[in-house]
């Protein structure tokens, strides 16, 4: 239903996830605990909550660990070029081939890692 990504600036995160990664804004309303803001892949039941947190809270994981968010692509090399032109920062200079397919790690403005994957084609 939901995946939570912790961000220090919800407006900046919204711009990154919609304008750079190409997701769409789904929910945005004030709640008793703060702004409830979600984005997601069109027609997917899963929404990504962009939840505000203090900058000093840090981000979990490190190099080599999968990001808290894994997105699948049918043509990762094409999507990589589009995202790179939109200003997305990646950990590698280009997607890498693995036995399971192709992968690359993107980084959002708060340092959250987004794992982008393309499974092997049958």
LINTA-V356414 format. One record per backbone hydrogen bond with DSSP energy under -1.0 kcal/mol. NH is the residue of the N-H (numbers start at 1). CO is the residue of the C=O. If there is no record, write none. Layout:
BEGIN
((NH & CO) (NH & CO))
END
This chain:
BEGIN
((3 & 47) (5 & 49) (7 & 51) (13 & 9) (14 & 10) (15 & 11) (16 & 12) (17 & 13) (18 & 14) (19 & 15) (20 & 16) (21 & 16) (23 & 17) (24 & 40) (26 & 38) (29 & 36) (31 & 34) (34 & 31) (36 & 29) (38 & 27) (39 & 48) (40 & 24) (44 & 41) (47 & 1) (48 & 39) (49 & 3) (50 & 37) (51 & 5) (51 & 49) (53 & 7) (57 & 54) (65 & 62) (71 & 115) (73 & 117) (79 & 75) (80 & 76) (81 & 77) (82 & 78) (83 & 79) (84 & 80) (85 & 81) (86 & 82) (87 & 84) (88 & 83) (91 & 105) (96 & 103) (98 & 101) (101 & 98) (102 & 118) (103 & 96) (104 & 116) (106 & 114) (107 & 89) (108 & 112) (111 & 108) (114 & 106) (115 & 69) (116 & 104) (117 & 71) (118 & 102) (120 & 100))
END
